[in-house]
Amino acid sequence: MQSQEKLTKADITIVGAGVMGASIAYQLSRRTDKSILVGPEEVDKPLN
């Protein structure tokens, strides 16, 4: 298991971590080596 580090910069950001967001992130991860951040729709609320 990887350590949980705070990601401060991402090449690709996906807002909305539902089925579609997860699917998009998965497909992008297979096609690119860029860093991908998937977050909830409520971007003004903390992620923890």
Secondary structure as the mmCIF struct_conf table of DSSP 4:
data_model
#
loop_
_struct_conf.conf_type_id
_struct_conf.id
_struct_conf.beg_label_comp_id
_struct_conf.beg_label_asym_id
_struct_conf.beg_label_seq_id
_struct_conf.end_label_comp_id
_struct_conf.end_label_asym_id
_struct_conf.end_label_seq_id
BEND BEND1 ASP A 11 ASP A 11
STRN STRN1 ILE A 12 VAL A 15
BEND BEND2 GLY A 18 GLY A 18
HELX_RH_AL_P HELX_RH_AL_P1 VAL A 19 ARG A 31
BEND BEND3 LYS A 34 LYS A 34
STRN STRN2 ILE A 36 GLY A 39
BEND BEND4 GLU A 41 GLU A 41
TURN_TY1_P TURN_TY1_P1 VAL A 43 ASP A 44
BEND BEND5 LYS A 45 LYS A 45
#
